Every structure is written in C-alpha cells, then in structure tokens.
Amino acid sequence: MNQATDEFGPPSDRELLDDLESAAKQLCDTGITEAQLRIHLERIIGYRLPLKPMGALRERVEQIAAGRYISIPLPWPETTRLALPALPGCVAVLGGGVGSSKSFMVVQCMLYWLANGVDVATLALEGDITFYLHRALAQLAEVSAVTDPQWVKNNANRMRELLDLHAPVLERLARHWFVAGPLNIDSQEQCVSWVEQQAKIGRRVVAVDPITMLNRLGKPWDSDMRFVKGLKRTAETYGATILLVSHPSKGVSDPTRETLAAGAAYERFCDTMFVLQAHDMKTSLVRTACGTVEIEHNRTLRVEKSRHGSGTGCRLAMRFSPETLLMAEQGIIIKTRKGQDRDK
C-alpha cells in the first residue's frame, strides 16, 4: 500500500484494486495458477468470487496446452481414452458384484500411479494394511500364491526374497494407503472430510473402497446426495479425481448403473461410471490396436456413463489372471460369438 494512503486515511477502492492486482501478478509470476489464487482468496474472505466465463475458458485452454489438465492414465489405455475418468474435478464410480476383482483393479491402479509419480491416496473401509500389501506383493511379483499361507510356509525363503525385492514399492504404497478403522471413519460425513483433507494437501486421485461400508446419516437418499455432492465439490475445488468403489444393491448379482447401491445419487452426480462383470471365459470379436480379432476374456468392463469421453455404452474385454491377480485390457467388444450370452 502506498505511503499517501497510510498518512491521509483509508485507501480508496481503486487503490485497493491496484494493490490486489499487483499482488496477484507477483503470485502468478511464481507459477501459481488463477484457480489456485482464487481458492486462497475465497478462503480468506469467505466468499466465492464470481469467475468471468472467458477467463475460466482461457485458463482451461492454457492448462490443456501445458499438459496440466489431463485425465490421469489408468493402466488400461482404451479405458482411459473412452471414458476420461480421471480429469481434474471428476468423480468416478467403479461397481461390481462380489468376486468381480474391482478391488484388485484399485490396487493395480495405485501401484501404476505411484510408479508414474502421481500423488494418490486410498481409504480402505475394510481389512488392514497388511491385507492390501499382501495383494500388492502378489501383483508386483506376479505370483498370486504369495497370498496363500500354506505356500508361504512351504516357500518361506522365496517369500523373504520377494519381500526384500519389492520392499521399497510396498513401503511407499503403505504411505498412501489408509485404513478406516484406526482413523475412526465410519460415516459418509467423516469420509467427505477425510477426502477433502487429502485433496487439500495435493492428492491428485483419492479412492474410497467400498463406499457401501459407510454409515448414512438421516434418510438414506438425502445422505447419499449430500455425500456425492460433497465429494464433487471437493474434486472441483482442488482439481482432484475421486474414485468410489461400490457394490450392487441387495439381491442383485450383476449390477447396472441403476442397481448399484445408492445408484440414483451416483448416477446423477458422478462423471464416470464403470461396472465390472465377472464371467466364465468367453470369446468376443474385439477391436484392438492390431485390428479386429476374436479374443477370450473372463471379465467385461461396461462404461455406463462417461460425461467427458465418448465411451458411454461401450464394453471392454478384460482378462483377470488368477496367477498374477492383474487385470489386462483386451480391447473394445464389437460382438460376442453366437451362442454365448453377451452379459453372462
């Protein structure tokens, strides 16, 4: 603030605007984005500043051009391309029945993202950290037998070798994987607060598995709406992606977007919704980077909703390996061989 206003009274609106503009330019010169600057100003004054539409659009274009506004890649390229599920500000839902391998997909994503320098966090509502590190070790070593106590007992030296080999990755994963029990998180409201804390410190992706373990407060419909809206607000405020893992409603073995637990709330307010289906090995005509071929697969990933991508309604052939606990993408399903039920 200039000396004259200090001596002769409070500054005028024009002088305040000049000072704020100067301060904002200096901050922008340090690399802070307009969106980040607005977040800090809103915290200070307690009011959401109106954003000029063209200013927001220009900033978005510059973020895309600079490679800062991207959908964080999944381990599966076609799934990423079709759904764009991990854009900043997005909420994605992964649903599936018991045994569909959706939690293994989350572990695989976490390992992939951490290996590629993405700051992530997962909140597990069941199990303990040892349980998930065991699964992660199986994927890293590509040996599912490491989760079998009898195999471990019979191959103790081999197990120790694998632990030593993969210890750095597992230790890093443990710093990004949280279990709800020790944190006393058991309600949707507490989960929203935890997710916001993680987004505030810069987590680019925050996953919660499974959301069906969370207690609702009040009427289920109202609680689900508050939950999803709260997560969406956090995602948009901090430029994070929030991944929610869900089960089907009671009595449903093969869910759709309408029959996932609290499906209506998630269907309306999420940006992307996947449903993973387990089935016996079957053959489908699949489009791949090498052309259209017949491929066997034991999982089908349905893109039930893709607000930002072109994949709504697409089905992807996936193969889950019981030997490695890894999910491999085979390509986009064009047609299932005659005589095989396309959904079973």
C-alpha positions, 0 to 999 in steps of 0.5 A: 500500500502506498505511503499517501494512503497510510498518512491521509486515511483509508485507501480508496477502492481503486487503490485497493484494486491496484494493490490486489492486482499487483499482488496477484501478478507477483503470485502468478509470476511464481507459477501459481495458477488463477484457480489456485489464487482464487481458492486462497482468496475465497478462503480468506474472505469467505466468499466465492468470487464470481469467475468471468466465463472467458477467463475460466475458458482461457485458463482451461485452454492454457492448462490443456496446452501445458499438459496440466489438465489431463485425465490421469492414465489408468493402466488400461489405455482404451479405458482411459481414452473412452471414458476420461475418468480421471480429469481434474474435478471428476468423480468416478464410480467403479461397481461390481458384484462380489468376486468381480476383482474391482478391488484388485483393479484399485490396487493395480491402479495405485501401484501404476500411479505411484510408479508414474509419480502421481500423488494418490491416496486410498481409504480402505473401509475394510481389512488392514494394511497388511491385507492390501500389501499382501495383494500388492506383493502378489501383483508386483511379483506376479505370483498370486500364491504369495497370498496363500499361507500354506505356500508361504510356509512351504516357500518361506525363503522365496517369500523373504526374497520377494519381500526384500525385492519389492520392499521399497514399492510396498513401503511407499504404497503403505504411505498412501494407503489408509485404513478406516478403522484406526482413523475412526471413519465410519460415516459418509460425513467423516469420509467427505472430510477425510477426502477433502483433507487429502485433496487439500494437501495435493492428492491428485486421485483419492479412492474410497473402497467400498463406499457401501461400508459407510454409515448414512446419516438421516434418510438414506437418499438425502445422505447419499446426495449430500455425500456425492455432492460433497465429494464433487465439490471437493474434486472441483475445488482442488482439481482432484479425481475421486474414485468410489468403489461400490457394490450392487444393491441387495439381491442383485448379482450383476449390477447396472448403473441403476442397481448399484447401491445408492445408484440414483445419487451416483448416477446423477452426480458422478462423471464416470461410471464403470461396472465390472462383470465377472464371467466364465471365459468367453470369446468376443470379436474385439477391436484392438490396436492390431485390428479386429480379432476374436479374443477370450476374456473372463471379465467385461468392463461396461462404461455406463456413463462417461460425461467427458469421453465418448465411451458411454455404452461401450464394453471392454474385454478384460482378462483377470489372471488368477496367477498374477491377480492383474487385470489386462485390457483386451480391447473394445467388444464389437460382438460376442460369438453366437451362442454365448450370452453377451452379459453372462 
